[in-house]
């Protein structure tokens, strides 16, 4: 096999990394906000007979039970028929944020339920309202517990961001994978280019993993366990 590597590929691929990281960071931030709300509703939303609980549960089951690619194509190609037109970046961001919010809701729910029930009782006993107890006692601990599964979700979203190239037709909307696909289609060096793209993704994943492990150690509270991975 005659392998060919062109150094000019590197700066072009590096340009795609910027969009990949933007998509990942924005979708995780939006997903964390929505996921926390959904997780709180699933725990404190009035029980399994509450309409809020059912709505939150339906959302979680729908977005976890359908492929992210189908969600993206529905948003990008389906919403224009209803008068809502989104660009490739915006459609990808919305699809990824809605999808990860469903998973993060379960991570937050598991983390909240991992905090001992006695802490809520103790907070109420000293005069805190339920909302105050959740805000000042339960959530600070849950946010620490949720870091390990949340880190996995961040890695997944980084890799899933590659599907946005399915709708990106202009160079300014190409992510790392989109740039790699364009380079490979022009010179037909698919093995070399996609291997290089995979190495870029691997490097990003390793860097994010190390960074989140550092954060986890910094905020760890002695004696506070972590929730199970099978949430």
C-alpha positions as CSV (number, residue, x, y, z in Angstrom):
1,X,0.0,0.0,0.0
2,X,1.4,3.4,-1.1
3,X,0.5,5.8,1.7
4,X,0.6,9.5,1.0
5,X,0.5,12.3,3.6
6,X,0.3,15.9,2.6
7,X,1.3,18.4,5.3
8,X,-1.2,21.0,3.8
9,X,-4.0,18.9,5.2
10,X,-3.2,19.8,8.8
11,X,-4.1,23.5,8.9
12,X,-7.3,22.8,7.0
13,X,-8.3,20.1,9.5
14,X,-7.3,22.4,12.4
15,X,-9.9,25.0,11.1
16,X,-12.6,22.3,11.4
17,X,-11.7,21.7,15.0
18,X,-12.9,25.2,16.0
19,X,-16.4,24.5,14.8
20,X,-16.4,21.0,16.3
21,X,-15.4,22.4,19.7
22,X,-18.0,25.2,19.5
23,X,-20.8,22.8,18.7
24,X,-19.7,20.5,21.6
25,X,-19.4,23.3,24.2
26,X,-22.6,25.1,23.3
27,X,-24.7,21.9,23.1
28,X,-23.4,20.6,26.4
29,X,-24.1,24.0,28.1
30,X,-27.7,24.2,26.8
31,X,-28.2,20.5,27.4
32,X,-27.0,20.8,31.0
33,X,-29.4,23.6,31.7
34,X,-32.4,21.8,30.3
35,X,-31.2,18.4,31.6
36,X,-31.0,19.8,35.2
37,X,-34.6,21.1,35.0
38,X,-35.8,17.8,33.6
39,X,-33.9,15.9,36.3
40,X,-35.4,18.0,39.1
41,X,-38.9,17.6,37.6
42,X,-38.4,13.8,37.5
43,X,-37.4,13.8,41.2
44,X,-39.5,16.6,42.7
45,X,-42.2,17.1,40.1
46,X,-45.0,15.7,42.1
47,X,-44.7,12.0,41.6
48,X,-45.5,9.7,38.7
49,X,-49.1,11.0,38.5
50,X,-48.0,14.6,37.9
51,X,-48.4,16.0,34.4
52,X,-45.0,17.7,34.7
53,X,-43.4,14.3,35.5
54,X,-45.1,12.7,32.5
55,X,-44.0,15.5,30.2
56,X,-40.4,15.3,31.4
57,X,-40.4,11.5,31.1
58,X,-41.9,11.6,27.6
59,X,-39.2,14.0,26.5
60,X,-36.4,11.8,28.0
61,X,-37.8,8.6,26.5
62,X,-38.4,10.2,23.1
63,X,-34.9,11.7,22.6
64,X,-33.1,8.7,24.1
65,X,-35.1,6.3,22.0
66,X,-34.7,7.9,18.6
67,X,-31.4,8.3,16.6
68,X,-29.6,11.7,16.8
69,X,-29.3,11.7,13.0
70,X,-33.0,11.4,12.5
71,X,-33.6,14.2,15.0
72,X,-31.0,16.4,13.1
73,X,-32.6,15.7,9.7
74,X,-36.1,16.3,11.1
75,X,-35.0,19.7,12.4
76,X,-33.0,20.8,9.4
77,X,-35.3,19.5,6.6
78,X,-38.6,19.2,8.5
79,X,-39.0,22.5,10.3
80,X,-38.7,24.6,7.1
81,X,-42.1,23.2,6.1
82,X,-43.5,24.9,9.2
83,X,-41.8,28.2,8.4
84,X,-38.8,27.6,10.7
85,X,-35.5,27.7,8.8
86,X,-32.2,27.0,10.6
87,X,-28.7,26.9,9.1
88,X,-26.6,23.8,9.4
89,X,-24.8,25.0,12.5
90,X,-28.0,26.1,14.3
91,X,-29.8,22.9,13.3
92,X,-26.9,20.8,14.5
93,X,-26.7,22.7,17.8
94,X,-30.5,22.4,18.5
95,X,-30.5,18.7,17.7
96,X,-27.5,17.9,19.8
97,X,-28.6,20.1,22.7
98,X,-32.1,18.5,22.8
99,X,-30.6,15.0,22.5
100,X,-28.0,15.4,25.2
101,X,-30.5,17.1,27.5
102,X,-32.4,13.8,27.7
103,X,-29.3,11.9,28.7
104,X,-28.1,14.6,31.1
105,X,-31.6,14.6,32.7
106,X,-31.0,11.0,33.8
107,X,-27.5,11.8,35.0
108,X,-28.8,14.6,37.1
109,X,-31.8,12.5,38.4
110,X,-29.4,9.7,39.4
111,X,-27.0,12.2,41.1
112,X,-29.8,13.9,43.0
113,X,-31.2,10.6,44.2
114,X,-27.8,9.5,45.3
115,X,-27.8,12.3,47.9
116,X,-29.1,10.8,51.2
117,X,-32.7,11.5,51.9
118,X,-31.8,12.5,55.5
119,X,-30.1,15.6,54.2
120,X,-33.4,17.0,52.9
121,X,-35.0,16.2,56.2
122,X,-32.2,17.9,58.1
123,X,-32.4,21.0,55.9
124,X,-36.2,21.2,56.4
125,X,-35.7,20.7,60.2
126,X,-33.5,23.8,60.4
127,X,-36.1,26.0,58.7
128,X,-35.2,25.7,55.0
129,X,-38.0,25.5,52.4
130,X,-38.0,22.6,50.0
131,X,-36.6,24.9,47.2
132,X,-33.9,26.3,49.5
133,X,-32.9,22.8,50.5
134,X,-32.6,21.6,46.9
135,X,-30.7,24.7,45.9
136,X,-28.3,24.9,48.9
137,X,-27.9,21.3,50.0
138,X,-28.9,18.8,47.4
139,X,-27.7,20.4,44.1
140,X,-24.2,21.3,45.2
141,X,-23.6,17.7,46.0
142,X,-25.4,16.4,42.9
143,X,-23.3,18.6,40.7
144,X,-20.2,16.9,42.0
145,X,-21.6,13.4,41.7
146,X,-22.7,14.0,38.1
147,X,-19.2,14.8,36.8
148,X,-18.2,11.3,35.9
149,X,-21.2,10.4,33.7
150,X,-21.3,14.0,32.4
151,X,-17.7,13.6,31.2
152,X,-18.8,10.5,29.2
153,X,-21.6,12.6,27.6
154,X,-19.2,15.3,26.7
155,X,-17.0,12.8,24.9
156,X,-20.0,11.4,23.1
157,X,-21.2,14.8,21.9
158,X,-17.7,15.6,20.7
159,X,-17.8,12.6,18.5
160,X,-21.5,12.9,17.5
161,X,-20.8,16.5,16.3
162,X,-19.5,14.9,13.1
163,X,-23.1,14.2,11.9
164,X,-23.6,18.0,11.4
165,X,-21.5,17.6,8.2
166,X,-24.6,15.7,6.8
167,X,-26.3,19.1,6.4
168,X,-23.3,21.4,6.0
169,X,-22.8,22.3,2.3
170,X,-20.6,25.5,2.6
171,X,-17.0,25.4,3.7
172,X,-17.7,27.9,6.6
173,X,-20.0,25.3,8.1
174,X,-17.7,22.3,7.9
175,X,-16.6,20.7,11.2
176,X,-13.5,18.5,11.5
177,X,-15.1,15.5,9.8
178,X,-16.6,17.7,7.1
179,X,-13.3,19.2,6.3
180,X,-11.7,15.7,6.2
181,X,-14.4,14.4,3.9
182,X,-13.9,17.4,1.5
183,X,-10.1,16.8,1.4
184,X,-10.5,13.1,0.8
185,X,-13.1,13.6,-2.0
186,X,-10.7,15.8,-3.8
187,X,-7.5,13.7,-3.7
188,X,-9.1,10.2,-3.1
189,X,-6.7,9.5,-0.2
190,X,-9.6,8.3,2.0
191,X,-7.5,6.0,4.3
192,X,-4.9,8.6,5.1
193,X,-7.3,11.5,5.6
194,X,-9.8,9.7,7.7
195,X,-7.0,8.1,9.8
196,X,-5.7,11.7,10.4
197,X,-9.2,12.9,11.3
198,X,-9.6,10.0,13.8
199,X,-6.3,10.9,15.4
200,X,-7.5,14.5,15.8
201,X,-10.7,13.3,17.5
202,X,-8.6,10.9,19.7
203,X,-6.4,13.8,20.8
204,X,-9.4,16.0,21.6
205,X,-11.0,13.2,23.6
206,X,-7.9,12.6,25.6
207,X,-7.4,16.3,26.4
208,X,-11.1,16.7,27.5
209,X,-10.9,13.5,29.6
210,X,-7.8,14.7,31.4
211,X,-9.3,18.1,32.0
212,X,-12.5,16.7,33.5
213,X,-10.6,14.3,35.7
214,X,-8.7,17.3,37.1
215,X,-12.0,19.1,37.7
216,X,-13.4,16.0,39.4
217,X,-10.5,15.8,41.8
218,X,-10.6,19.5,42.6
219,X,-14.3,19.5,43.6
220,X,-14.4,16.0,45.2
221,X,-15.8,15.9,48.7
222,X,-14.3,13.2,50.9
223,X,-16.9,10.5,51.7
224,X,-19.2,11.6,48.9
225,X,-19.7,8.7,46.5
226,X,-20.4,8.7,42.8
227,X,-23.6,7.5,41.2
228,X,-23.7,4.3,39.2
229,X,-22.9,4.4,35.5
230,X,-26.1,2.6,34.6
231,X,-28.4,5.5,35.2
